């Protein structure tokens, strides 16, 4: 195998790992920030599914995340309906 190819593969693997280690705390912080309060608009970006965060979770954690997301979306929907009725 070509030594340059091995070097490039190793370098990109290491760079990917380092970037991932740096980004993980920010991904978690963003998720925690989004669940701080219930949104009044059901189309807020915090109620979108966060694939990067789900990638960090186990299967049980993904199920809990999706259940929490459904609850937050329903509450935001009810708040949005209440605001429209006023």
ZIJOJO-V800764 format. One record per run of one state. SS is the DSSP state (~ for helix, > for strand, _ for the rest). FROM is the first residue (numbers start at 1). TO is the last residue. Records with the same first field share a line. If there is no record, write none. Layout:
SS: FROM-TO + FROM-TO
This chain:
_: 1-2 + 35-44 + 48-50 + 57-58 + 86-86
~: 3-34 + 45-47 + 51-56 + 59-85
